[in-house]
């Protein structure tokens, strides 16, 4: 995984319960204190994650399990973690799994890597017996219709904690989608069937809310922007970007004014993401607003509010997923295939994720936006070189969403200088064969380009959300 980017997401709420079979306590007086120490260590490690932990303590029988179930149900958690310290019956955890309304992860972390067989008695062995009930839980969960997932290891096993952390991060992304507010402003780019989105399906597949916005919502806020706010935005822009000689000061000032209005609109509507497009006509105000959004949308995306052009709501959601995994996620489509260098060239005109740029991003002045009306400044950069993951949301004929992903390597080389984001991605195979496989996956013609290898995180997210994950491999 690449270097993590700062996240602005709502912290996931993780419910935690530990337990063991109460019949053992009078038989082996030293066992329960040892298991409680293990449970305290798990609680300590869990609190190290960027999450709110709701610890309901240690349970010893079905009655205590039912009490814990009610506490966790009321806490409205994003993930329940059940710590199997020793053998325990399924009846202790099934009510928790059924009533909480949240996905459940079972962890089996024995005290150390292995028992000391020469010195251990039955009581000492039972502290290592958390694996014993795991198949029982899996069987019971299957029969009552609760998805099963687990992590087994030992208390200080970093591999196990890495896997636990992956589930917690995925629960955080699921939470953002379930509680998110996603702006959709303007109208569909004419003719793009693949981009058209049934708003009900966003809520039906992911949860959250789609806020339908007018370009007038932006217009009135841009009209209220003061000159000192424009000056501050221009100062920020000159700090973040390199400016090409082609940048026209008047166009830059307009983009800065639109950026301030865009910030205000996002705050007023409490948006987590935004997709937009407006065609406009003959230089009227709405055309000018649409043409002036690239700077502000890029700055928003860099600070954790993904903004995608061409009314690409599903791609702005894919960008949000990538961003909350700490991997960026820049608005992308296919641009060209380079069979000489065996790379696929991809990117997009318009906004990009500045925080994952390989170099200081460039603002280039354009007298014409290809395929769009208007003119102004546009962003140019390539995504940080190294491992990358393409992430998109496809939609099936029956309206179901699926995550489509492919891992590759962003490499250096010649790039067009036309005010577009462009990356050269090596998928380790013939670019034409990869492009055919990617296109056949059900992806639309836009997606998010993220840094790092995200497939393990995406597998966890797919599990927690119930979405299909289509992996396009070389």
N, C-alpha and C positions, 0 to 999 in steps of 0.2 A: 504494500500500500504506500502511496506517495505521502508526502508531508500533509498533515491535516490542515484544513483551512478553518478559520474561526466560524463557529456555527451560531445562529441566532434563534434556533428552534426552541419551542416550548419543551421544557425538560420532561422526559417520560417519567411516569409514576410507576415504580416497580414494587409490587407486593411481595413480601418475603415471609415464608413460614418454614420452620424446621420441625422435625418430628422423629419419633421412634416408638417402639412397642412398649407400653407401660408395664406389661407383665414382667419385663426384665429388671425393673428398678429394684424391687425387693430381693430378687435373686442375686444381683450383682451390684452392690451398693456403690462401687466406684465408677460404674458405667455412665450413669446419667450426668454426673459432674463433668466427665471427660467429653461427652457429647455436647453438653452446653458450652464448653470451651470451644469446641469446633464450630458450633453455631455462631458464637460471638465473633470468631475469626471470619466466618463467611459474611456476617453483617458488616464487619469492618471493611472487608474487601469490596463488598457491594457499594458501600458509601463512597468509594473512590471513583466510581463511574459518575459521569455527568447526568445524574438522575436523582429524582426524589424517591427515597426508599421508605416504604411503609412496612415496618417489621412488626408482625403480630405475635412473635414469640414462638415458643416450643410447645408442640402438642404431643399427647401420649395415648390418646384413644379417640374413638369416633365422635364422642360428645364434644371434646375439645376441638376436633376438626370442624364440627358444625359451627361452633362459636367463631372460629377463625374464618370460616367461609363467609359468615355474615359481615364480619369486620372488613374483609377484603372486597366484598360486594359493595359495601357502602363507600369504600375508598375510591371506587371507580378507577382501578389500575389499568395501565396499558399492557402489563405483563405480570404474571404471577410466577414466582420462582419458589419451588418446593425443594427443600434440602432433605434428602434421605440420609439420615445419620447412621441408621442401622435398619434392621428389618422393621417394617411397619405394614399394616394391612391396607388394602386398597380402599376400604371403607373410610379410612381417615382422610384421604386426599380426594376421592371422587366428588364429594359435595363441594369442595373448594373449586375443583375444575368446572363443575356444572353451574355453580351459582355466581361465580365472579364475573362472567361475561367477558373475560379477557383470556388471551392465549396463556397456556401454562407451559413452563419449562421446568423439568425435574433435573436436579443436579445431585450426583453421587460423588462426593469428594471424601475419600478416606483420609485418615490423619497423615500418613506418610506414603512413600512409594510402595513399600511392602511391609508385611508383618515380620516380626522377629520370632520365627517359628519355635526356636529352642526355649524361649522364655514365656511365650503367651499362654494364658489359660483361656477358658471360654469367654469370660467377661472381656478380656482384652481383644479377643477375636471379634466379638460382636461390634466393637467400634469400627471395624473394617468391613462390616457386612451391608453397607448401603447398596451394593450391587444386587443383593439377593432379592429385594422387592421390585427391582426395576422391570423385569419381564411381567410380573404380576400387574404392575401399574399399566404397562403397555396393553396387556390383554383386557383389563377392565376398562381403560379409556376407549379402546376400540369398540367394546360391546355397548358402552353407553353413548357413543358418538362424539367423543372428545378427541381432537387431534393430539397425537403424542410426539414429544420431542424431548431429548435429554442430552446432558453432558456428563461424562464420567471421567474422573481423574483423581487427584489428591489435593489436599488443602493448598499447597504452595506450587501446584502444577501450572506454570504459566501458559502452557498450551491449552489447558482446560479453561483458564480465565480469559484467554483470547477468544475462545469460542463463546463463552458466556457473554463477553463484551459485545460480540457480534450480534447476539440475540437482543441485547439491550439496545444497541444502536438501531437495529431493525425495528424494534418496538417504538423507538422514538420517531422514526420516519413514518411508521404506520399512524402514530398519534398525530403528527403534523398533517397527514393527509385526511384523517378523520375529523380534525378540528379546523382545518385550514380554510382560508377565505381567498378565493381565486378570482381575480378580475378578468373580465372579457369585454373589451372595449372596441366598438366600431362594427365591422361586418366582415364576412368571409371574403377572402381573396377570390374573385370570380372564377369559377371553374374548378377549384381545388376540392374535388369530392373527398379525397383522403383526409383533408384537414377538418371537414365539417364534423361538428361534435354535438351529440344530443346531451344537453346539460344534465338531464336526469340521470344519464349513465355515469356521469362523473360521481354524483352522490351514490348511485347504486353500486358502483364498483369500488369506490375509494372512501366514500363519506365526504364530509366537508360541504362547503357552500360555494356556489358560483355567483358572483356579483356582476350583474349585467350593467355595463357602464356606457354612457354616451361620450362621444368626443367633446360634447359641450361641458361634461363634467370636468374635463381638462381645460377647456377654453376659458371658463370663468375663473379658474384658479390661476392660469397664466396671466390673465388680465390684471389680477390683483398683485402680481409680483412687483416688488420695489427694486429700484436701481441698485441699492446697496446689496440686495440679495443676489442680483445678477453678478455684481462685482465679486462677491464671495465665491459664487459658483465658478466664475472664470478663473479665479485664483486656484481653486481646487483642481480645475481641469488642467491648468498649465503645470501643476505639480504631478498629476497622475499621468498625463500624456506627453508624448513628443508631438509637436505640431508640424505638419508638412507645409511647404511654401504655398501649396495650393489652397490652404484654408483662408477663406474670406472672413474678415473680422465681423462683418455684419451677420453672416451666417452663424459664426461661432457664438456671438452674443445672443442670437435668437435661440440656438440650441441650449444655451445656459439658462435662458428665461424659461423655456419649456421644461428643462430639468427641474428647476425650482417648483414649478407648478405640478409636475409629476410627483415629486417628493410629497407635496402637500396632499395630493389626491390619494396616494397610497396610504398616507397616515390617516386621512379622514375616513377612508373605507376599511382601514385595518387589513390591508391586503398582504397575503403571503406570496402571491405570484400574480403575474399579469400577462395576458396575451392581447395583441391589438392589431388592427389594420384599418386604414381608411383610404379610399382611392382619391377622392377630392377632384377638383376641376378648376382649371384656369387660374391657379394661384390663390384661390379663396382660402379663408382662415383655417378650415379643417384640413385642407391639403398641406398647408404650411405647418400645422401642428403635427400631422403624421410624419412629414419629412424631417421635423426637428426633434424627433424622439430618440434618435440613436444614442446620443451622448447620455441623456438622462437614464435611458433603459440600461445602458452598460454600467453606469455607476450604481444603479439599483441592484443589478445582478451581482456585482462584485461584493455588495454588502449583505447579500442573502435574500433578496427579493427578485427571483428570476423573472425577466421580462423577455418575451419572444414576439417577433413580428409575425405578419401574415396570418394573424388570428389563430395561432397554433397553440390552442389550449392544452392539448395532450402533451405537447413538447415542453411547454412551460411547467407542467406537472413533472415530467421526466427530469427537467433541469432542477426542480425543487428536490426531488429524490436524491439526485447526485450531490447537490449542495449540502443537504443535511447529513449525508455520509462523509462530509468533509472533502469532497473530491471535485468541487466546482460544478461544471456542466454548462457548456457553451452551445448556443443555438447553431445547428449544423445540418448540412445536406451534402450530397455528392456534388463535386465540381468537375473532376476529370480523373481518368485512369492513366497512370504513368507506367507503361509496360517496360520501359528501359530500366527504371529504378525499382520496379516491382512494388510500387506504393499506390495507395488510393488517396487522391487529393480531395479534401472535404473542408467545408466551412460554410460561411454565409455572409451576405451583405447585411448591414444593420448592426444590432447590438451583439456584444460578446461578453464572456465572463473574464473581466480584466484580472482577477486575482489568480488566474491560472495561465497567464501569458508567459511565454518563454522569454520575452524581452519587454522593455517598456512599450506599452501599446501606442500606436500612432493614430492621430486624427488626420484624415485626408479630406480635402475639399473636393466635392464632386458636383459638376454642373448638371449631371443627370443621374438618377437612380435607375439601374436597369430593371425593366418590368414594373416600375412604380413611377408615380408622378411626384414632382417636387425635386428639390436639390438641397445641398447643405453639406454637413460634415458627416463622415462615416469612420468606423473603427477598423483598424488593420493590425493583426498580430497572428501568431501561431501559438497553439497550445503547448505548454511546457513539454519538452522532449522527455521521453521515457514511456513507461507503461501507461496505456489509456484504455478506457472502456466506453463503448458506445451504448447508450441506454435510450430506448424509446418505448412508448406505449402504443401498441397496436390494438385494433378493435376487430372482433370477429363479426360474422354476419348476424349473429344473434345478440350483438351488443356487448358481449363480454370483453373486458380489457385483458391484455396480456403484456408482460414485460418482455421486450426483445433486447438482447445484449450480445456484444462481441468484444473480445479483448484483442488489443494489438499494441503496436509500439509507435509513438510519434517520433519521427526522425527529422533531422535537418536536411536542407537542400533548397533549391531555387523556388521562390514563391512569386506569385503575381503581385503587383503593386497597384491595386485598383480599388482600395478602400473596402476590402473584404477580409474577414477572418479566414485563414487557410492553414490547414495542417496536412502534413504528409504522413500517412499511417501505413505501416507495414504489418500485414496480417500473416506473414509467413507462408504465403501461397500466391498463386497467380491472381492478380487484381481482378481480372474478369470473372474467374470462378467465385471469388469471394463476393463480388458485387451481385452475381446471380443468386447466390445462397442468401445473402442479406435481403435482397429484394423479395425473395420467395417466402420470407419469414412472416409476412403480415405487417411489417413495419410500414409507416407512412413515409413521405419523402423528407421529413425533418426528424431530428432526434437530438439528444444531448451528448456532447463529447466531454468526458470526464477524465481526470487524472487518476492513475493507479489501477489496480486490478480489483474490480468491484464484484466479480461473480459470487464469491462467498457471501458477501453482504446481501446481494440481490436474491440469492437462494433463500436466505433467512427471511427477507421481506416477502418473497413470494409465498413462503410457508405461512407467515402470519396473516397475510391479506387474503389468501386463497386464490391469488392470481396465478395463471400459468406463466412460467419462465421459459422462453425460447432462447437457447444459447446457440449462436451461430459461430462455429469453430472453423479454424483454418483447415 
